[in-house]
């Protein structure tokens, strides 16, 4: 007990010592070894021989302890073996004791650990795993080996091809799209990823480009959700269109494909036509604004001959001309499944327009035709009027912006007079004149079987007679008419008949000015300078009155005011030289038109040579076209009977 108390370190020695004193630790170890051996044992046992420590004299930790300069007591150059015990870590000491434990204890602790994992963590440990611990295991840490059972069942193909299997199980195609974007080197479109499982995907003006379209085609080949794909304005050009065409070889779900404003050109159109000869699921195709020219028209028409599933085709804002129109005529004569055809804003002109009209005349399936901005002209309007007389399937016709004159409106009215299927006619922004617009309404009124429900005449001015007939048809036929506006009742040379227009001509203020210039040998610029007293190249109303009186021209104050009002185009109260010249030009044009109309009326018997007009002369010429057409049709029917 004396040794026991002497060996205990004091608080002062712990605080003053920089490190724990190894001799104290060694003394405790010596005391423990003595108590283990018993009081009768007189020989001192080395700590290296202690079986509880599990270390021998040749343990490598002894060498490490010998090399440590801080090992042992301060001032003792010889390292103490007993002080090495303090350098042993709990893990080393515990592992040494573990080697002395029996197999029964290890199995008991394993069962306890298994029960803890099952009860507390819900983990099921299989009983197949065996732990084989040999009793002859070496006491040295370096020589000790443990055998583990690693005979696991593993599918090497599944492990090596995990990424491919993950992409194969991608039903929506999202992962394949991202992988394709990474392989091609483009940024995935977030909108496409979010809506890849929708029925409609609208990606207008997303800046995809040809590579972006190519990446999209990878998941689209097997996508069964998307039915409508809108890629307008993505500049995919011919390469992107080729990728989409290849995609359509495998995809059987997309029914509507919109590729307008993508600059696919003729090459892209050819690749699309090639696949549509075999594809029977696409019913709507939009290739508008793609710089497609006549060289691709033949392939498009060949596709229309073979494809019977395509219902709606849009080819507006391209560069088709007369040669292309000839191919479209052939396609329209052959195809009976196409319902909508948009050829607006192309370059067919008059001859090409005639070809299209002839194709419509022979077609028996087309429902909607948009042929605006193509330069029909008079000859084209006549051909279209003949088509309306024969065609029995066309429901909607748009021929706006086609330079159709008043006489052309008469030919269209002749077709409307017998057509019984057309429901909508758009003929806006054409120089039809008030008589031409009236002729169209008269034709509808004369046709008791007409189905026309909408007539569009935007930017076309009408007269009071048109308004009266429009109100009647709206009430009786439920016809909706849209027009530009009501033309004011202004006296014009073209509106006067016989001696009336000659009397008006003699009293016209502009006629009196023209007679004064002719009699005096003046030019119009000379008269303008005489009236312009201040020389600012502009004549006020007061200067006009003074100039007329000074020149001796016989005109009333009201006539001078009317002349200034008519010449003042900008409404600033003054007449400049340009406005005076414009008024003179209009006067001469009206004079020539009145003379030509008088000549026609005289030749047709509507007016005598002395200028007297009959009642028939008051009927516009286009209306007389309807009357004569109806009379000839009646006579032919009576002849057959």
C-alpha positions as CSV (number, residue, x, y, z in Angstrom):
1,X,0.0,0.0,0.0
2,X,2.9,2.2,0.6
3,X,4.1,1.8,-2.9
4,X,0.6,2.6,-4.0
5,X,0.4,6.0,-2.4
6,X,3.9,6.9,-3.4
7,X,3.2,6.1,-7.0
8,X,0.1,8.4,-7.3
9,X,1.0,11.7,-9.1
10,X,0.1,14.9,-7.3
11,X,-1.8,17.9,-8.7
12,X,1.3,20.0,-8.5
13,X,3.4,17.6,-10.6
14,X,0.6,17.5,-13.3
15,X,0.4,21.3,-13.5
16,X,4.2,21.8,-13.6
17,X,5.0,18.9,-15.9
18,X,4.7,19.7,-19.6
19,X,3.8,16.1,-20.4
20,X,2.6,13.2,-18.3
21,X,5.5,11.5,-16.5
22,X,6.1,8.0,-17.9
23,X,7.6,6.7,-14.7
24,X,4.4,7.3,-12.8
25,X,2.4,5.4,-15.5
26,X,5.0,2.7,-15.4
27,X,4.8,2.4,-11.6
28,X,1.1,1.9,-11.8
29,X,1.6,-0.8,-14.4
30,X,4.2,-2.5,-12.1
31,X,1.9,-2.3,-9.2
32,X,-0.9,-3.9,-11.3
33,X,1.4,-6.7,-12.5
34,X,2.5,-7.4,-8.9
35,X,-1.1,-7.7,-7.8
36,X,-1.8,-10.0,-10.7
37,X,1.0,-12.3,-9.8
38,X,0.2,-12.4,-6.2
39,X,2.1,-11.4,-3.0
40,X,4.3,-14.4,-3.1
41,X,5.9,-13.6,-6.4
42,X,9.3,-11.9,-5.9
43,X,10.5,-11.7,-9.5
44,X,9.7,-8.6,-11.4
45,X,7.7,-9.1,-14.7
46,X,8.4,-7.0,-17.7
47,X,5.3,-5.1,-19.1
48,X,6.2,-6.5,-22.5
49,X,5.5,-10.0,-21.2
50,X,2.2,-9.0,-19.8
51,X,-0.5,-11.1,-21.6
52,X,-3.1,-8.4,-21.0
53,X,-1.1,-5.9,-23.1
54,X,-0.6,-8.3,-25.9
55,X,2.8,-6.9,-26.9
56,X,6.2,-8.7,-27.0
57,X,9.7,-7.4,-26.9
58,X,10.0,-7.3,-30.7
59,X,6.7,-5.3,-31.1
60,X,7.3,-2.4,-33.6
61,X,5.7,0.0,-31.2
62,X,8.7,-0.4,-29.0
63,X,11.0,0.9,-31.7
64,X,8.7,3.9,-32.2
65,X,8.8,4.6,-28.4
66,X,12.6,4.3,-28.5
67,X,12.8,6.9,-31.3
68,X,10.6,9.4,-29.5
69,X,12.7,12.1,-27.8
70,X,9.9,12.9,-25.4
71,X,9.5,9.3,-24.3
72,X,10.4,8.6,-20.6
73,X,11.1,10.9,-17.8
74,X,12.8,14.2,-18.2
75,X,16.6,13.9,-17.9
76,X,16.5,10.1,-18.4
77,X,18.3,9.4,-21.6
78,X,17.4,5.7,-21.5
79,X,13.8,5.0,-22.6
80,X,11.8,3.0,-20.1
81,X,9.9,0.0,-21.3
82,X,7.1,0.6,-18.8
83,X,6.5,4.1,-20.2
84,X,5.7,2.7,-23.6
85,X,2.4,1.5,-22.2
86,X,1.2,5.1,-22.1
87,X,1.6,5.3,-25.9
88,X,-0.8,2.5,-26.5
89,X,-4.1,3.6,-27.9
90,X,-7.4,2.1,-26.7
91,X,-8.1,0.7,-30.2
92,X,-4.8,-1.2,-30.2
93,X,-5.3,-2.5,-26.7
94,X,-8.9,-3.5,-27.5
95,X,-7.9,-5.3,-30.7
96,X,-5.3,-7.2,-28.7
97,X,-7.9,-8.4,-26.2
98,X,-10.4,-9.2,-29.1
99,X,-7.9,-11.8,-30.3
100,X,-8.3,-13.6,-26.9
101,X,-12.1,-13.7,-27.0
102,X,-13.8,-17.0,-27.7
103,X,-15.9,-17.8,-30.7
104,X,-19.0,-18.2,-28.5
105,X,-18.7,-14.6,-27.3
106,X,-18.3,-13.2,-30.8
107,X,-21.4,-15.0,-32.0
108,X,-23.4,-13.8,-28.9
109,X,-22.4,-10.2,-29.6
110,X,-23.2,-10.6,-33.3
111,X,-26.7,-11.8,-32.3
112,X,-27.2,-8.9,-30.0
113,X,-26.1,-6.5,-32.8
114,X,-28.5,-8.1,-35.3
115,X,-31.4,-7.7,-32.9
116,X,-30.6,-4.0,-32.4
117,X,-30.5,-3.4,-36.1
118,X,-33.8,-5.2,-36.6
119,X,-35.7,-3.6,-33.7
120,X,-34.4,-0.1,-33.8
121,X,-33.5,0.5,-37.4
122,X,-35.6,-2.0,-39.3
123,X,-32.7,-3.6,-41.1
124,X,-32.8,-7.3,-41.9
125,X,-29.4,-9.0,-41.8
126,X,-29.2,-12.2,-43.7
127,X,-28.1,-15.3,-41.9
128,X,-26.1,-16.5,-45.0
129,X,-23.1,-14.2,-44.1
130,X,-20.7,-16.2,-42.1
131,X,-17.8,-14.9,-40.0
132,X,-14.9,-17.4,-39.8
133,X,-12.5,-16.5,-37.0
134,X,-9.6,-18.8,-36.4
135,X,-8.4,-19.4,-32.9
136,X,-4.8,-19.7,-34.2
137,X,-4.9,-16.1,-35.3
138,X,-1.5,-14.4,-34.9
139,X,-1.1,-11.9,-32.1
140,X,0.8,-9.5,-34.3
141,X,-1.3,-6.8,-36.1
142,X,0.7,-7.2,-39.3
143,X,0.3,-10.9,-39.5
144,X,-3.4,-11.0,-38.7
145,X,-5.7,-11.7,-41.7
146,X,-9.5,-12.0,-41.9
147,X,-11.3,-13.8,-44.6
148,X,-14.6,-12.3,-46.0
149,X,-17.3,-14.0,-48.1
150,X,-17.5,-11.8,-51.2
151,X,-19.2,-14.3,-53.5
152,X,-22.0,-11.9,-54.6
153,X,-24.4,-12.5,-57.5
154,X,-23.7,-9.5,-59.9
155,X,-25.0,-8.9,-63.4
156,X,-21.9,-7.5,-65.1
157,X,-23.8,-6.4,-68.3
158,X,-26.2,-4.4,-66.2
159,X,-23.4,-2.8,-64.2
160,X,-21.4,-1.9,-67.3
161,X,-24.3,-0.6,-69.3
162,X,-26.2,1.2,-66.5
163,X,-26.3,4.5,-68.5
164,X,-27.7,2.8,-71.6
165,X,-30.3,1.0,-69.5
166,X,-31.3,4.2,-67.8
167,X,-31.9,5.9,-71.2
168,X,-33.8,2.9,-72.4
169,X,-36.2,3.1,-69.5
170,X,-36.8,6.9,-70.2
171,X,-40.4,6.7,-71.5
172,X,-40.9,10.5,-71.8
173,X,-37.6,11.0,-73.7
174,X,-36.4,13.8,-71.4
175,X,-33.1,12.1,-70.5
176,X,-32.4,11.2,-74.1
177,X,-33.0,14.8,-75.1
178,X,-30.5,16.1,-72.5
179,X,-28.0,13.4,-73.5
180,X,-28.4,14.3,-77.2
181,X,-27.9,18.0,-76.4
182,X,-24.7,17.2,-74.5
183,X,-23.4,15.1,-77.4
184,X,-24.3,17.7,-80.1
185,X,-23.1,20.6,-78.0
186,X,-26.3,22.7,-77.6
187,X,-28.1,24.0,-74.6
188,X,-31.3,22.0,-73.8
189,X,-34.5,24.0,-74.2
190,X,-36.2,24.1,-70.8
191,X,-39.7,24.6,-72.4
192,X,-39.3,21.4,-74.4
193,X,-38.3,19.5,-71.3
194,X,-41.3,20.7,-69.3
195,X,-43.8,20.1,-72.1
196,X,-42.4,16.9,-73.6
197,X,-45.4,14.9,-72.4
198,X,-48.0,17.4,-73.6
199,X,-50.2,16.9,-76.7
200,X,-49.2,20.3,-78.1
201,X,-45.8,21.8,-78.0
202,X,-45.5,25.4,-79.3
203,X,-41.9,26.6,-79.6
204,X,-42.2,29.7,-81.8
205,X,-39.1,31.8,-82.1
206,X,-37.0,29.9,-79.6
207,X,-33.8,30.2,-81.6
208,X,-33.3,26.4,-81.9
209,X,-31.3,26.4,-85.1
210,X,-30.5,23.2,-87.1
211,X,-28.5,21.6,-84.2
212,X,-31.3,22.3,-81.7
213,X,-33.9,20.7,-84.0
214,X,-31.6,17.7,-84.5
215,X,-31.4,17.2,-80.7
216,X,-35.2,17.4,-80.4
217,X,-35.7,14.7,-83.0
218,X,-33.9,12.1,-80.8
219,X,-36.8,11.8,-78.2
220,X,-39.4,12.6,-80.8
221,X,-38.8,9.4,-82.7
222,X,-40.4,7.4,-79.9
223,X,-42.5,10.1,-78.3
224,X,-46.2,9.0,-78.2
225,X,-47.7,12.1,-76.6
226,X,-47.0,15.1,-78.9
227,X,-49.5,15.5,-81.7
228,X,-49.0,19.1,-82.6
229,X,-45.5,20.5,-83.0
230,X,-45.1,24.3,-83.7
231,X,-41.5,25.4,-84.6
232,X,-42.3,28.6,-86.4
233,X,-39.4,31.1,-86.7
234,X,-36.5,28.9,-85.4
235,X,-34.3,29.2,-88.5
236,X,-33.7,25.4,-88.6
237,X,-32.8,25.7,-92.4
238,X,-32.6,22.7,-94.6
239,X,-30.4,20.6,-92.2
240,X,-33.0,20.9,-89.4
241,X,-35.8,20.1,-91.8
242,X,-33.9,17.0,-92.9
243,X,-33.6,15.9,-89.3
244,X,-37.4,16.4,-88.8
245,X,-38.1,14.4,-91.9
246,X,-36.0,11.5,-90.6
247,X,-37.8,11.7,-87.3
248,X,-41.2,11.3,-89.1
249,X,-40.0,8.0,-90.5
250,X,-40.4,6.5,-87.0
251,X,-43.0,8.8,-85.4
252,X,-46.6,7.9,-86.0
253,X,-48.2,10.3,-83.6
254,X,-47.5,13.9,-84.9
255,X,-50.5,15.1,-87.0
256,X,-49.7,18.8,-87.2
257,X,-46.3,20.2,-88.1
258,X,-45.7,23.9,-88.4
259,X,-42.4,24.9,-89.9
260,X,-43.1,28.4,-91.2
261,X,-40.4,31.1,-91.3
262,X,-37.5,28.6,-91.0
263,X,-35.7,29.3,-94.2
264,X,-35.7,25.6,-95.2
265,X,-35.5,26.5,-98.9
266,X,-36.0,24.0,-101.8
267,X,-33.8,21.3,-100.3
268,X,-35.8,21.2,-97.0
269,X,-39.1,21.1,-98.9
270,X,-37.8,18.2,-101.0
271,X,-36.8,16.2,-97.9
272,X,-40.2,16.8,-96.4
273,X,-42.0,15.9,-99.5
274,X,-40.0,12.7,-99.8
275,X,-41.1,11.5,-96.3
276,X,-44.7,12.6,-96.8
277,X,-45.1,10.3,-99.7
278,X,-44.9,7.5,-97.2
279,X,-46.2,9.1,-94.0
280,X,-49.9,8.9,-93.5
281,X,-50.4,10.5,-90.1
282,X,-49.5,14.2,-90.8
283,X,-52.8,16.0,-91.7
284,X,-51.5,19.6,-91.5
285,X,-48.2,21.0,-92.8
286,X,-47.2,24.7,-92.8
287,X,-44.2,25.7,-94.9
288,X,-45.0,29.4,-95.2
289,X,-42.2,31.9,-95.6
290,X,-39.4,29.4,-96.4
291,X,-38.0,30.8,-99.7
292,X,-39.4,27.8,-101.6
293,X,-39.2,28.4,-105.4
294,X,-40.5,26.8,-108.6
295,X,-37.9,24.1,-108.6
296,X,-39.6,22.4,-105.6
297,X,-43.1,22.9,-106.9
298,X,-43.0,19.7,-109.0
299,X,-42.0,17.6,-106.0
300,X,-44.7,19.1,-103.8
301,X,-47.3,18.3,-106.4
302,X,-46.0,14.8,-106.8
303,X,-46.5,14.4,-103.1
304,X,-50.0,15.7,-103.3
305,X,-50.8,13.1,-105.9
306,X,-49.7,10.2,-103.7
307,X,-50.5,11.5,-100.3
308,X,-54.2,11.1,-99.4
309,X,-54.0,11.9,-95.7
310,X,-52.7,15.5,-95.9
311,X,-55.7,17.8,-95.4
312,X,-54.2,21.3,-94.9
313,X,-51.2,22.7,-96.7
314,X,-49.9,26.3,-96.2
315,X,-47.4,27.6,-98.8
316,X,-47.8,31.4,-98.5
317,X,-45.0,34.0,-98.7
318,X,-42.8,31.8,-101.0
319,X,-41.5,32.4,-104.5
320,X,-43.8,30.2,-106.7
321,X,-44.3,31.6,-110.2
322,X,-46.0,30.6,-113.5
323,X,-44.2,27.3,-113.8
324,X,-45.1,26.3,-110.3
325,X,-48.8,27.3,-111.0
326,X,-48.9,24.8,-113.8
327,X,-47.8,22.0,-111.4
328,X,-50.4,23.1,-108.9
329,X,-53.1,23.0,-111.5
330,X,-52.2,19.4,-112.2
331,X,-52.2,18.5,-108.5
332,X,-55.6,20.2,-107.9
333,X,-57.0,18.3,-110.8
334,X,-55.8,15.0,-109.4
335,X,-56.0,15.4,-105.6
336,X,-59.4,15.1,-104.0
337,X,-58.4,14.8,-100.3
338,X,-56.8,18.2,-99.8
339,X,-59.2,20.6,-98.0
340,X,-57.1,23.7,-97.3
341,X,-54.6,25.3,-99.7
342,X,-52.9,28.6,-98.9
343,X,-50.9,30.1,-101.9
344,X,-51.2,33.7,-100.9
345,X,-48.3,36.2,-101.3
346,X,-46.5,34.4,-104.1
347,X,-45.6,35.5,-107.6
348,X,-48.1,33.7,-109.9
349,X,-49.2,36.9,-111.7
350,X,-52.0,36.8,-114.4
351,X,-51.0,33.6,-116.3
352,X,-50.2,31.7,-113.2
353,X,-53.4,32.8,-111.6
354,X,-55.3,31.5,-114.6
355,X,-53.7,28.1,-114.2
356,X,-54.7,28.0,-110.5
357,X,-58.3,29.0,-111.4
358,X,-58.5,26.2,-114.0
359,X,-57.2,23.8,-111.3
360,X,-60.0,24.9,-109.0
361,X,-62.5,24.5,-111.7
362,X,-61.5,20.8,-112.1
363,X,-61.1,20.1,-108.3
364,X,-63.7,18.3,-106.3
365,X,-62.3,18.3,-102.8
366,X,-60.9,21.7,-101.9
367,X,-62.8,23.6,-99.2
368,X,-60.6,26.7,-98.5
369,X,-58.4,28.5,-100.9
370,X,-56.4,31.6,-100.0
371,X,-55.1,33.2,-103.2
372,X,-54.6,36.8,-102.0
373,X,-51.8,39.0,-103.3
374,X,-51.1,37.2,-106.5
375,X,-52.0,39.6,-109.3
376,X,-55.2,38.0,-110.7
377,X,-56.1,41.0,-112.8
378,X,-59.0,41.0,-115.2
379,X,-58.1,37.8,-117.0
380,X,-57.6,36.0,-113.7
381,X,-60.8,37.2,-112.3
382,X,-62.6,36.0,-115.4
383,X,-61.1,32.5,-114.9
384,X,-62.0,32.5,-111.2
385,X,-65.6,33.5,-112.1
386,X,-65.8,30.5,-114.5
387,X,-64.4,28.2,-111.7
388,X,-67.2,29.4,-109.3
389,X,-69.8,28.5,-111.9
390,X,-68.6,24.9,-112.0
391,X,-67.0,24.1,-108.6
392,X,-69.3,22.6,-106.0
393,X,-67.0,22.1,-103.0
394,X,-65.2,25.4,-102.4
395,X,-66.6,27.1,-99.2
396,X,-64.1,29.9,-98.5
397,X,-62.3,32.0,-101.2
398,X,-59.9,34.9,-100.5
399,X,-58.7,36.9,-103.5
400,X,-57.9,40.2,-101.8
401,X,-55.1,42.4,-103.2
402,X,-55.3,41.0,-106.7
403,X,-55.8,44.2,-108.9
404,X,-59.3,43.1,-109.9
405,X,-60.9,46.0,-111.8
406,X,-64.6,46.8,-112.0
407,X,-65.1,44.5,-115.0
408,X,-63.4,41.7,-113.1
409,X,-65.9,42.1,-110.4
410,X,-68.6,41.6,-113.0
411,X,-67.0,38.3,-114.0
412,X,-66.9,37.2,-110.4
413,X,-70.6,38.2,-110.0
414,X,-71.5,36.0,-113.0
415,X,-70.0,33.1,-111.1
416,X,-71.8,34.0,-107.8
417,X,-75.1,34.2,-109.7
418,X,-75.1,30.4,-110.1
419,X,-72.9,29.2,-107.3
420,X,-74.7,27.4,-104.5
421,X,-71.9,26.3,-102.1
422,X,-69.6,29.3,-101.4
423,X,-70.1,30.6,-97.9
424,X,-67.3,33.3,-97.6
425,X,-65.8,35.6,-100.2
426,X,-63.0,38.0,-99.4
427,X,-62.3,40.4,-102.3
428,X,-60.9,43.4,-100.3
429,X,-58.4,46.0,-101.5
430,X,-59.3,45.7,-105.2
431,X,-60.2,48.6,-107.5
432,X,-63.7,47.3,-107.9
433,X,-65.4,50.6,-107.9
434,X,-68.9,51.3,-106.5
435,X,-70.5,49.6,-109.5
436,X,-68.4,46.4,-109.1
437,X,-69.2,46.0,-105.4
438,X,-72.9,46.6,-106.2
439,X,-72.7,43.9,-108.9
440,X,-71.6,41.3,-106.4
441,X,-74.6,42.0,-104.2
442,X,-77.0,42.0,-107.1
443,X,-75.6,38.5,-108.1
444,X,-76.2,37.2,-104.6
445,X,-79.7,38.7,-104.6
446,X,-80.6,37.1,-107.9
447,X,-79.4,33.6,-106.8
448,X,-82.0,32.1,-104.6
449,X,-79.8,29.1,-103.8
450,X,-76.8,31.2,-102.7
451,X,-75.2,30.1,-99.5
452,X,-73.0,33.1,-99.1
453,X,-72.8,34.3,-95.5
454,X,-69.8,36.6,-95.5
455,X,-68.7,39.2,-98.0
456,X,-65.6,41.2,-97.3
457,X,-65.0,44.5,-99.3
458,X,-62.5,46.3,-97.1
459,X,-61.0,49.5,-98.7
460,X,-63.8,49.5,-101.3
461,X,-66.1,52.5,-101.3
462,X,-69.8,52.0,-102.1
463,X,-72.9,54.1,-102.9
464,X,-76.3,54.5,-101.4
465,X,-77.8,51.8,-103.7
466,X,-75.3,49.3,-102.3
467,X,-76.3,50.1,-98.7
468,X,-80.0,49.6,-99.5
469,X,-79.4,46.2,-101.0
470,X,-77.0,45.2,-98.2
471,X,-79.6,45.9,-95.6
472,X,-82.2,43.9,-97.5
473,X,-79.8,40.9,-97.8
474,X,-78.8,41.1,-94.2
475,X,-82.4,40.8,-93.2
476,X,-83.6,38.2,-95.7
477,X,-80.4,36.0,-96.2
478,X,-78.5,36.7,-92.9
479,X,-75.6,37.9,-95.0
480,X,-72.8,39.8,-93.3
481,X,-71.1,42.5,-95.5
482,X,-68.0,44.5,-94.6
483,X,-67.1,47.4,-96.8
484,X,-64.7,50.4,-96.8
485,X,-67.2,53.2,-96.5
486,X,-69.9,55.3,-98.1
487,X,-68.8,57.4,-101.1
488,X,-70.0,61.0,-101.0
489,X,-72.4,62.1,-103.7
490,X,-70.1,64.5,-105.5
491,X,-70.8,65.6,-109.0
492,X,-68.3,64.0,-111.4
493,X,-68.1,64.0,-115.1
494,X,-68.4,60.2,-115.1
495,X,-71.7,60.4,-113.2
496,X,-73.4,62.6,-115.7
497,X,-75.3,61.6,-118.8
498,X,-76.2,63.3,-122.1
499,X,-76.6,67.1,-122.2
500,X,-76.4,67.2,-118.4
501,X,-72.7,66.5,-118.3
502,X,-72.0,68.9,-121.1
503,X,-73.8,71.7,-119.2
504,X,-71.9,70.9,-116.1
505,X,-68.6,70.9,-118.0
506,X,-69.3,74.4,-119.4
507,X,-70.0,75.7,-115.8
508,X,-67.1,73.9,-114.1
509,X,-64.6,76.4,-112.5
510,X,-61.7,74.4,-113.7
511,X,-63.1,74.4,-117.3
512,X,-63.2,78.2,-117.2
513,X,-59.6,78.5,-116.0
514,X,-58.5,76.1,-118.8
515,X,-60.4,78.1,-121.4
516,X,-58.7,81.3,-120.1
517,X,-55.2,79.8,-120.4
518,X,-56.0,78.5,-123.9
519,X,-57.3,81.9,-125.1
520,X,-54.5,84.0,-123.7
521,X,-51.6,81.6,-124.5
522,X,-50.7,81.3,-120.8
523,X,-49.3,78.3,-119.1
524,X,-50.7,77.1,-115.8
525,X,-47.5,78.1,-114.0
526,X,-47.8,81.6,-115.5
527,X,-51.3,81.9,-114.1
528,X,-50.1,80.7,-110.8
529,X,-47.4,83.4,-110.6
530,X,-50.0,86.1,-111.5
531,X,-52.2,84.9,-108.6
532,X,-49.3,84.6,-106.1
533,X,-48.8,88.2,-105.3
534,X,-46.3,87.7,-102.4
535,X,-44.2,85.1,-104.3
536,X,-44.3,82.5,-101.6
537,X,-45.4,79.8,-104.1
538,X,-48.8,79.5,-102.3
539,X,-52.1,81.1,-103.1
540,X,-54.6,82.0,-100.4
541,X,-58.4,82.1,-100.9
542,X,-58.2,85.9,-100.9
543,X,-55.4,85.9,-103.5
544,X,-57.5,83.5,-105.6
545,X,-60.5,85.8,-105.6
546,X,-58.3,88.8,-106.5
547,X,-56.6,86.9,-109.3
548,X,-59.9,85.7,-110.8
549,X,-61.3,89.2,-110.9
550,X,-58.0,90.7,-112.3
551,X,-57.9,88.0,-115.1
552,X,-61.6,88.7,-116.0
553,X,-62.7,85.1,-115.6
554,X,-66.5,84.9,-115.0
555,X,-66.9,83.0,-111.8
556,X,-69.2,83.4,-108.8
557,X,-67.8,83.6,-105.3
558,X,-69.3,80.2,-104.5
559,X,-67.5,78.7,-107.5
560,X,-64.2,80.1,-106.5
561,X,-64.6,78.8,-102.9
562,X,-65.5,75.4,-104.3
563,X,-62.5,75.4,-106.6
564,X,-60.1,76.3,-103.7
565,X,-61.6,73.7,-101.5
566,X,-61.2,71.0,-104.2
567,X,-57.6,72.0,-105.0
568,X,-56.5,72.3,-101.3
569,X,-55.6,68.6,-100.7
570,X,-53.9,69.1,-97.3
571,X,-56.6,71.4,-96.0
572,X,-54.3,74.3,-94.8
573,X,-56.5,76.9,-96.6
574,X,-53.9,77.6,-99.3
575,X,-53.2,76.1,-102.8
576,X,-49.6,75.5,-103.7
577,X,-48.3,74.8,-107.2
578,X,-48.3,71.0,-106.7
579,X,-51.9,71.0,-105.6
580,X,-52.9,73.1,-108.7
581,X,-51.1,70.6,-111.0
582,X,-52.8,67.6,-109.3
583,X,-56.2,69.3,-109.7
584,X,-55.5,69.8,-113.4
585,X,-54.5,66.2,-113.8
586,X,-57.7,64.9,-112.2
587,X,-59.7,67.2,-114.4
588,X,-58.2,65.8,-117.6
589,X,-58.6,62.2,-116.4
590,X,-62.3,62.8,-115.6
591,X,-62.8,64.4,-119.0
592,X,-61.3,61.5,-120.9
593,X,-63.3,59.0,-118.8
594,X,-66.5,60.8,-119.5
595,X,-65.8,61.0,-123.2
596,X,-65.0,57.2,-123.3
597,X,-68.2,56.3,-121.5
598,X,-70.2,58.4,-123.8
599,X,-68.7,56.7,-126.8
600,X,-69.5,53.2,-125.3
601,X,-73.1,54.2,-124.5
602,X,-73.6,55.5,-128.0
603,X,-72.2,52.3,-129.5
604,X,-74.3,50.1,-127.3
605,X,-77.5,52.1,-128.0
606,X,-77.9,53.5,-124.6
607,X,-77.3,57.1,-125.7
608,X,-78.1,58.8,-129.0
609,X,-75.6,60.9,-130.9
610,X,-77.2,64.1,-129.6
611,X,-76.5,63.1,-126.0
612,X,-80.0,61.9,-124.9
613,X,-79.7,58.8,-122.7
614,X,-82.2,56.0,-122.4
615,X,-83.3,54.2,-119.2
616,X,-80.9,51.3,-119.9
617,X,-77.9,53.7,-119.9
618,X,-78.4,54.3,-116.2
619,X,-77.7,50.6,-115.4
620,X,-74.0,50.0,-114.8
621,X,-72.2,47.9,-117.3
622,X,-71.3,45.2,-114.8
623,X,-75.0,44.8,-113.9
624,X,-75.8,44.5,-117.5
625,X,-73.3,41.6,-117.7
626,X,-75.4,39.8,-115.1
627,X,-78.6,40.4,-117.0
628,X,-77.1,39.2,-120.3
629,X,-75.6,36.1,-118.7
630,X,-78.9,35.2,-117.0
631,X,-80.8,35.7,-120.3
632,X,-78.4,33.6,-122.2
633,X,-78.6,30.8,-119.6
634,X,-82.4,30.9,-119.7
635,X,-82.4,30.7,-123.5
636,X,-80.1,27.7,-123.5
637,X,-82.3,25.9,-121.0
638,X,-85.4,26.6,-123.0
639,X,-83.6,25.4,-126.2
640,X,-82.7,22.1,-124.5
641,X,-86.3,21.6,-123.3
